[in-house]
């Protein structure tokens, strides 16, 4: 098991950046799956579709607004928009940054790793959980 998969296995509290109340969105489907499998989900979304609550959890505009420790930051924003998210994850002392399928930022993830975070990109947390953690 690689270190990102291990970070997901050990995580209890996952901030999902880009999660809003639109149920047809991939972020919503994956966050729902993770919540159903025992993770606490923290919705983080700024932009056109703000919500006070998503999946029964208080939503925040920024990782910096989230009280308490974040084990893993699951990112659903365009690759070009990930630098501020990665910087916020570093600033709040998150344990890991996970960029979902199709989202990449080599330099940002290297910056995260230099700051002590576990970091991965272009991978689906739901698929990894289903195929490597839940199946074990």
Phi and psi in degrees as a GROMACS rama.xvg file:
@    title "Ramachandran Plot"
@    xaxis  label "Phi"
@    yaxis  label "Psi"
@TYPE xy
-74.0857  169.441  UNK-2
-66.5459  -31.2373  UNK-3
-69.0605  -42.4359  UNK-4
-63.4105  -41.0376  UNK-5
-63.4054  -39.1187  UNK-6
-62.664  -41.099  UNK-7
-65.5704  -41.8522  UNK-8
-61.3442  -40.9129  UNK-9
-81.9998  -21.0417  UNK-10
-61.3204  146.914  UNK-11
-119.799  -32.2046  UNK-12
-123.54  115.721  UNK-13
-117.286  121.088  UNK-14
-85.4015  126.708  UNK-15
-108.932  104.259  UNK-16
-85.2682  122.79  UNK-17
104.11  3.86279  UNK-18
-86.5498  124.237  UNK-19
-131.836  -169.79  UNK-20
-85.4611  6.36261  UNK-21
-78.79  105.313  UNK-22
-66.4717  -18.8529  UNK-23
-81.8635  -7.4997  UNK-24
-81.0532  148.537  UNK-25
-59.4214  -41.156  UNK-26
-58.1746  -41.3614  UNK-27
-65.3625  -44.1268  UNK-28
-63.1838  -44.4222  UNK-29
-70.6774  -41.5875  UNK-30
-62.1823  -39.1073  UNK-31
-61.2247  -44.7131  UNK-32
-59.3546  -49.2036  UNK-33
-61.7252  -40.5709  UNK-34
-63.467  -42.7922  UNK-35
-62.4354  -22.0367  UNK-36
-102.291  22.826  UNK-37
96.7287  -2.06216  UNK-38
-82.4172  147.258  UNK-39
-86.8115  126.438  UNK-40
-102.36  134.815  UNK-41
-118.415  105.052  UNK-42
-70.4295  132.483  UNK-43
-131.134  117.816  UNK-44
-156.06  123.732  UNK-45
-113.853  158.664  UNK-46
123.568  -149.968  UNK-47
-75.5312  -18.6626  UNK-48
-123.561  57.6944  UNK-49
-68.3658  151.774  UNK-50
-145.475  146.902  UNK-51
-75.9753  -26.733  UNK-52
-149.093  139.818  UNK-53
-137.793  133.767  UNK-54
54.774  33.4715  UNK-55
75.644  10.2328  UNK-56
-117.333  143.96  UNK-57
-61.1135  133.947  UNK-58
-100.534  149.57  UNK-59
-127.074  153.315  UNK-60
-77.3014  -27.8951  UNK-61
-148.508  153.593  UNK-62
-57.9125  -32.5814  UNK-63
-67.6506  -17.2534  UNK-64
-88.5869  -12.5624  UNK-65
-78.2369  122.873  UNK-66
-76.7137  148.17  UNK-67
82.6856  174.82  UNK-68
-77.4347  143.255  UNK-69
-113.401  120.932  UNK-70
-74.7179  -39.8513  UNK-71
-148.368  138.914  UNK-72
-108.665  113.348  UNK-73
-98.9139  119.483  UNK-74
-109.194  125.217  UNK-75
-124.169  55.1999  UNK-76
-127.565  162.884  UNK-77
-56.2101  147.571  UNK-78
-50.3962  -41.1449  UNK-79
-67.0736  -13.4191  UNK-80
-107.595  9.54152  UNK-81
-84.2999  -22.6965  UNK-82
-55.3903  -48.6591  UNK-83
-63.3973  -33.6247  UNK-84
-66.93  -45.512  UNK-85
-62.5859  -43.5127  UNK-86
-61.1523  -40.2506  UNK-87
-66.0307  -40.6144  UNK-88
-60.9164  -41.2738  UNK-89
-63.7984  -47.0235  UNK-90
-61.4844  -36.7647  UNK-91
-89.3245  -2.51698  UNK-92
73.9172  34.2999  UNK-93
-62.4148  157.773  UNK-94
-81.2293  -30.6356  UNK-95
-155.717  154.985  UNK-96
-122.191  129.524  UNK-97
-126.49  110.381  UNK-98
-91.3668  125.858  UNK-99
-68.655  173.724  UNK-100
-51.7258  130.626  UNK-101
86.727  -3.50606  UNK-102
-111.451  123.421  UNK-103
-137.463  151.737  UNK-104
-165.597  83.4497  UNK-105
-56.1805  -48.2054  UNK-106
-65.8613  -41.1036  UNK-107
-63.216  -41.4464  UNK-108
-69.6805  -34.7583  UNK-109
-64.0686  -40.1983  UNK-110
-60.9237  -41.9775  UNK-111
-63.4326  -45.0821  UNK-112
-62.5301  -41.5708  UNK-113
-62.0039  -25.6639  UNK-114
-89.5671  2.46315  UNK-115
97.1025  3.97974  UNK-116
-88.1811  148.237  UNK-117
-79.4626  139.71  UNK-118
-144.27  138.929  UNK-119
-145.148  163.734  UNK-120
-146.935  160.975  UNK-121
56.4625  39.6279  UNK-122
-136.863  147.796  UNK-123
-97.1514  118.95  UNK-124
-61.0316  -36.0604  UNK-125
-66.0149  -45.1841  UNK-126
-64.5244  -44.5856  UNK-127
-62.4906  -42.6265  UNK-128
-62.546  -49.3145  UNK-129
-62.113  -46.1091  UNK-130
-86.8137  -28.1592  UNK-131
-116.172  -25.0934  UNK-132
-103.527  -55.8199  UNK-133
-67.2806  -32.4502  UNK-134
-76.6758  -15.013  UNK-135
